Amino acid sequence: MREIEFRIGDWLFNSGLVGLVNIVGKENVRIEGQCLFLDTALLDGFEESYFSYFIKAYEKTLSWYKIISYKEEMERHREEDFSNFDELSLDRLNDYIAATKNYLKSNSYVSAYPLIDATKDPAEWGKKLAKVGRLKKKETFEEKRTEIIQNVKYVYIQLDEVIDFCQSQKGKKYLAAKNVIYTVIKNGWDSISFLNPQTKEKDCYIDYRIHFVDPVLEHLETNLEKAKFNCITCNEPIRNTELSINFMNETGFDTARKASHVWDFNNDIAVCPMCKLIYSCVPAGLTYVYGNGIFINDSINIDTLHAVNRKVHNEILHYSTDNLTSTSPYRALIEAITNQTEDKRHYELADIQVVRYENETYRFNILSKHALKIFRESKEALKAIQKCGLKEGNLNINFYQETVRRLMNNENLFTFIHKTMYLKVTNVRDTHYHMGHVEALLSINTNFLKEIEAMTGISKGLILRINECGKEFKKSYPENKLGGFNYKILNAIKTNNRDAFMDIILNSYSYLKEPIPDFFLKVIINGETFKTVGYAFMVGVNGALENNKNGGNKDEE
């Protein structure tokens, strides 16, 4: 038995280490603090473990799974002798046929067919599939039911052949592998092995082994006493500088063509085969959804590094598979670092680096202990805004994603609060939230301002009182004047014009012949307090619907 030692390094290498642990299983490696030891025996069949991990982790998001999962509905209708097959079932069948036809003729699928069974051609099967039960004008499903059911039974026989082919051992091995190559692995690296368009090897498993596993075994058998070079990552002696991380997306570069990127035009950033293997595991270290990935570089030790990223992975792919959105990585991040009941570490000892992969680019944030405290104190408010959003032109803005992004960048939420409030009071379409959600944003922002000590004189109890005063003001103020009042007050808050704000408030309360609440005196303290008081009052004026969790009106849910 021989072990290979790896130590914690930068975020990219660390994500590869987490990926390696995920692929071979934590129980099969030895971890000592910041060191990981891998038995070389695990390299035998490593390519199988590599793809198996991705297929298992992302199974329900794959087009392969969408093809085979329809089998269950087919069997149910057959057992019931199609007694419950209705027009909705027909629509689902036709949608499935359209999607399956596209999958079967895709280049990635076609290239895998010879590896599964060279005697069969599913692409031709797809061409023969046709939608059934198309109704003409004035025809009803019940009138054509007998004919439709006969056609459905015939199509089911065709689909049996397709599903059985895809569901076979080799069908899953290669078709699901093709899926994860282009939806997951390609996010981390490209242009080498099975992702090289010029590769001559048709079997992606063999191709991976040739490029990443075999060089490790060869390196371990090589006498390196006279080696003149060292690996830039682990300092292992290497014979030459042929291997590099130029295949890594957004971090590597072609050292042969871009010599100006290295010191004195001499390539000194070569890596050893073991580190190259680790870098190939980077896609298994990040968790991806809809092309967006996330990795938490909590590198105090490998156990912690793996555990926190495992929480993110489970939160995204195991607990919410049926409700995946672009917000999922953000939600998973907050859940992982705020759930103290499941982890003894409270993330207060050191700052944490968060790596996000968005729009084919890596983005970095440092979560300080102050930011982590804000997330913990705002956990309930963050949950309240998960499904809220608005649309600006062709851009969809999710409350949760925008809020977390701003807090990670150490930005307050005032401009976002103003936008959401202004759009709502002016009755703009495509605003899927109500004033209760704006109040949640204000609560999160208050926690942020207190943590950075920009505002210390406002408590949650006072904000609730201000909100209630706003509601009472609305009851007394003429409805036909409320639109102008909203516009002038919001404009004064946005421009930080405290004099104009107080003039409007004085005039309005004078009109009502009522005394001005004493909390308005706090607006003169500083800009943050002024805006907090102003927006809290306006949330009440425009009516917070606190009992509605999903949205305002039915069309806003």
N, C-alpha and C positions, 0 to 999 in steps of 0.2 A: 504493500500500500504506500502511495506517495501523495502528499498533500501540496496544493498550491496555495500560497498565502496572498491575500489581498488586504490592503489597508484603505480606510476612508480617505477620500481626496476631495476634489472639487464637486460641484453639484452634478455635473454630467457623469463623472465616474461613479458617484454615489447612487445615481438613479440606475446605472448599470448593475451595481452591486445588489440593489433591491430587486431588480429584474431577475438576476441570477438566482437569488433566494426563492423568488416566486416560481421560477421554472423548475428547479430541482427539488424544492420543498425545504422548509426551514429545518425539518427533522433530519435532513441528509447532509447538512453542513455544520461545521463547528465554529462557534462565534465566541471570541474573547475580546470584550470591549470594542475597540475600533478595528479589530482584525477579523477576517473571515478566512476559514480554511476549507478548501474544496478537494475532496478525494478524486484523484484522476480517474478512478473507476467509473465515476459519474459521466465522464466524457463519452463512454461507450453508449451509443444511442442518444446522445445529447440532442441531436436534431429532432428526434421524435418528441422528446420532452419539451423542446422549444416551441414547436407548433401546437402541441397538445395544450400547453398553458394558454396560449392566445385563443384557441378554439373554445376551450372550456370557459374562459373568462368572458368572452364576448359572444358566446353562442347565440343568445336570443336576439342579438342585433344584426346577425348575418343574413344575407339573402338566401344562403343555403338553408338556414333554419326556417325562413319564411316559406320555402318550397315544401319541406317535409312536414311542417307543423299542421298543414291543412288535412293531412291524413286522418287526424282525429275527428274532424267534422265529417269527413266522408264516411267513416265507419259508423258514426252516430246515426246519420241519415239512413244508412243501409240497415242497421239494426231496427230502426223504427219504420222500415219499409217506406221511407220518404213521406210519412204522414205529417210531419212538421216542416217539411220543405216548403217555404213560402217565397214571396217575392224578394224579401230581404236576403234570404239564403241564395237566391239566384243572382242578386247583385254582388254578393260576396264571391260567389263562384266566378263570375265574369271578371271581376277585378283581379282575382287570383290568376286566372288564365292569362290576362293581359300582362301581369307582372312576370309570370313564369316564362312566357314566350320571350320576353326581353332578356331574362337571366340566361336562358338556355342558348341564346345566340351570341352572348357576350364573348369577347375574345379570350378573356381569362378562363371562362368555363370550357370553351372549345379546345383550348390548349391542354386541358387536363383530361379530356375524354379518353385519349389513347392510353393514359396511365391507369385508368379505371377498368375499361373493357374496350379493347380496340375493335371488337366486332359490332359495337353499338354506336349509334349516332344520335344522341339526344337533340342536337340542333335540328335534325329532320323531324323528330317527334314534335318539336315546338312549332314548326311550320304547319303541321297538320292540326294543331289545336285551334279550335275556333269557339268564339262565344256562342252561347245557346240562349234560346227563349226570347229572341228579339220580338217585341210586341209592336204591331202596327197601330196606327191611330184607331181609337175606339175599341181596341181589343183589350181584354183584361187577363190577368194571370190565371184566374179560376177557369175562364173559358178555354184556355190553352194548356191547362195544367197537365192533362194526360200526355199530350205530345211533348211538353217541356220535360216531364219526368223521364220519358223514354230517352230523350236526347242527353239528359244529365247522366243517366246510367251508362250510356255509351262513352261519354266524356270521362266519367269516373274510371272506366277501364283503361283509357289512354293515360290518365293521370297516375294510375297505379304503377304503370311501367316507368314513368318519369320519377315518381317518388321512391320506388324501390331501388332504382339506379342511384339516386342521390343519397339514399339512406344506407346503402351498403357500406361495408367497412372501408373499402377504398374510396367510395363516393364521398364519405365524410372526410376522410383523410386528405384528399386532394382538393375537393371543391371548397370545403370550409377553410383550408389553408390558403387557397387563392383569395378568398374573402378577406382574411386577416392581413394578408400581405398588403393589399391596396387600401384597406380602411384603417389599419392600426400600425403595422410595422413601418410602412412608408412614411409615417409622420416623423419617425426617429432617424432613419437613414435611407439612402437611395443610391442608385447607379453602380451597384456592385452585387455579385452573386445573382440570385433570382430576380433582383431589381435592375439588373443590367440588361437593356434591350438587346444587346449583342451576345448574351450568354448562349452557349451551345448545349448546355445541360437542360433537358426538359423537366426533370424531376427536381422540384424545389428543395426537397429534403436532402438529396445528394448534393445539390448545388451549395446549400448552406454548410454542409459538412466539409466540402472541399475548401471553401473559403475561410471558415472560422474554426473548425474543430481539428482537422488534420494538421494544420500548421502548429497548433499547440503541442500535439503529440510529437511532431517532428522536432520542435524546439527543445522539448524536454530530453530528447535523446541526443542532442547536439553538444559537442564539447565546446564550451564558450570561454576557455581559459585565455585565448588570444583575441577575444572580441574587442573591437576598438570603439564600439558605440554603446550607448545606454538608452533604455526606454525613458522617454520624457515623463511618463506617468509614474512608474514604479522603480525606475533606476536599474531594472534588470539588464544584464549584458546582452547585446544583440549583435549579430554578425554584420548587418547592413541597415540601411535606412529606407528600405523599400516599403515597409508598412507604415501607414499613417492613419489619421482619422479624417481623411478627406471625404469619406463617404457619409459622415455625419451631417445632417441638415443644419444649416445656419451656424455651425461651429467649425466645421472643417473646410479645407480648401485644397486645391490641387498643388502640391508642393513642387511639382515638375514645371508647371506652366506659370505659377505665380511665385517665383523665387523671391520677389521683392517683399513678400509677407514675412520672411524669416530674417534673422539677424545676419547681416553681411552676405546675404544671398546664399547662405549655406544652410541646407536643411538639417536642423537639429531637433525636430519635433517628431521623430519616428517613435513608434510604439512597438512593444513586443507582442507576439501572438496571443498571450494570455489577456493582456489589456484590450486588444482588439476584440476578443471574444466577449469581454465585459461590455464594451461599447455597443456590441450588437444586441445586448440585452436591455439597452436603454428603453425601447418601446414597452418592455414588460415592467419597467420601473415606474413609468408615468401611467396615469389612467386617462383614457380618452373617451370623449363623447362628442359626436358630430364634428370631428376634426379638432376639437379643443382638448388640450391635455393639462394635467396639473401634477406637480411633484413638490413635496414639502421636504426641504433639505435640513431636517432636524438632526444634525450630525453629532450629537453628544456621544452616541455609540450606535453600533449596527442594529442592536435589538430595538432601540427607540426609533431609529430611522425606518426600519421595516414596519414596526407596529403602527406608527402614525399614518404611513402611506397605505397600509392595509386597511385602516379604518376608512380612509378616503375612497379606496377602491370598492369596499363593501357598500358604503353609503351610496355610491353612484350606480354600480352595476348589479348589486345583489338585492338591495332593499327598494330600489325605485326603477327597475327595468321597464315597467309599463308606463312610466311617466318621465322619461328622459328628455331634458331640454338643455339648451346652451347654458342655463343657470346651474345645472347639476354640479359641475366642478366647484363653483363658489359655495353652494350650499353644503357640499361634502366637506370642504375646507373648514367652514365654520363649525360644523358638527364635530369634526375630528378634534379640533383644538379647544373647544369649549366644553366638551363632555367630560368633566372632571370625575364623575362618579365611576367611570370605567378605567381611569388611568391615574396612578398616583402622582404622576408628574403634572404640575400645574402650569408649565410653560412660562415660568417667571425667572428662570436662571439666566437665560441668554436670548438674544434676538433670533428669530427664525427666518430663514430665506424661503420664499415661496416662488416657485418657477411655474409660469403659465405658458402654454403653447397655444397661441391664437393667431389666426390668419397666416399660418406658416411662418410665424416668428416667435421667438422666445421673449417673454417679458418677465421682469424680476421685481420682486418687492421684498422688503424686510419688515417683518411683523415684530414690532417692539413689544415689550411687556405692557406698554400703555395701550397699544392697539388691541392686544389680546384681552385686556381688561374691558375695553369698550365692547368688544364682541360678546364677552360673557354677560355683561350687564344689559346688553341689548338683544339677548337671544330671543325673547318672546316677541319683541317688536319686529325683529328680522323675519321670524316665522310668519307674522301677520302680513308681510308684503311679498311673500314668495310668488304669488300668482298675479301680482299687479303689474301693469305696464301701460305704455302709451305709444303712439305711432307718430313719427314726424316724417312726412313724405314717404319714402320707401324704407325708412329706418325704424325698426322696432326696438324700444327701450324698455328693459325689464327693471323694475324697482330694485329687486334684490341684487342683481348683478351690478347695477350702477352704484348702489349704496356701498357695497363691499369694495368695489374698485376705488371709489373716492376715499374711503377710510384707509385702505391699504396705501394710498398715495398721500395720506395725511392731509386730506382736503375736507373742509366742512361741506355741509349739504345745503347751504342757504340758496344757492342759485337753482339747484334741483327742486327744492321745496317751492320756491317762487314759481318755477315753470309749471309744476304739477297743480299748484293752487290756481294760477292764472288760467290754465287750460280748462280746469273744472268750472270755475265761476263764469267763464265765457261760453260754456256749453259746447266746447269743441268735441267733434266725434273721435272715436277710437281712443277714448280715455277709459281704461278698464280698472277703475279704482274709485274710491269715494273719500270724503274728507277724513274719515277715521284712519285711512291709510296714510294720509298726509300728516295726521297727528302722530302716527308711528314714526314717520321720518323725522319729525320734530323732536320726538323723544330720543331717538338714536343720536341726533345731532347735539342735543343737550348733554348727553353722556360724553360725546366727543369733546365738546367745549370745556366741560368740567375737568376732563382728564388732562387736557393740555393747559389747564388753568387760565383759559381765556375768559371764563365766566364762572363765577363761584356763588353768586347771590340768588340763583334761581333754583328752587327745588321742584320735584315732580308734583308735590302737593300744590305749589303756587301755580304751576302750569295748568293743572286741572281747574283751579279756581278762576284763572284768566279765561279758560275755555268756557266755563259756565257763565261768566259775565258776558262773553260774546254771544252766547245763546239767548240770554235775557235781553241783550241789546237788540237782537234781531226781532224778538217778539214785539218790541215797542216801536222800532224804526219803520217808517212807511216803506212798503215793498217796492213802490215805484221809484224810490230814491236809492234803493240798495245797490243797484248796478253802478251808479256813479260813485257811491261811497267806496265800493270794492275797488274800482279802478284807481281812484285817487290814493287810497290807503296803500294798496299794493305797490303803486309807483313810488310813493314816499319811502316805503320800506326798502325797495330794491335799490334806490339811489342813496340810501342811508341819510335821508333828509329828516332829521328828528324834529326840526322846527315846523315843517309842513305837516308832519304826522300829528303833532300835538295841536296844531291849529284846527285840523279836521276833527280830531277827537273832541276838542273843546266846543267847537261849533255844533257838533252832532249831539253831544250830551246837553248842551244849552237848549237846543231845539226840543229835546225830550223833557227838559226841565228836571233833570236828574243829576245827582252829584257824580263827579268823575271818580272811578275806583282808584284807590291809593297806589295800586301796583304800577300805574302809568308813570309814576315818579321815577321808577327804575330805568326808564328808557334813556335817561340822561347819563347813566353810568358809563356805558361804552357801546360800541357798535354791535357786538355780539348779543349783549343783553337786550338792546333795543329791538333787534330783529327777532329774537326769540319771543319776547313779549308781544311784538306786533303780529307775528305769524300765529302764535297760540290764540290770540284774540280773534284773528280772522278765521281760524279753523272753527271756532265756536259760532261766529257770525254766519258762516256758510253751512253749519249743521253737520257734525260728525255722526255718522251712523255706526255706532260702536258694536251693535249686535250682529251686523252683517259681516261674516268672515271672508267671503269670496269676492265681493264687489258691491257696487251700488245697486243699479237696476239690474234686471234679469239679463239685459244685453251687455252688461259689464262684467259678468262672471267669467 
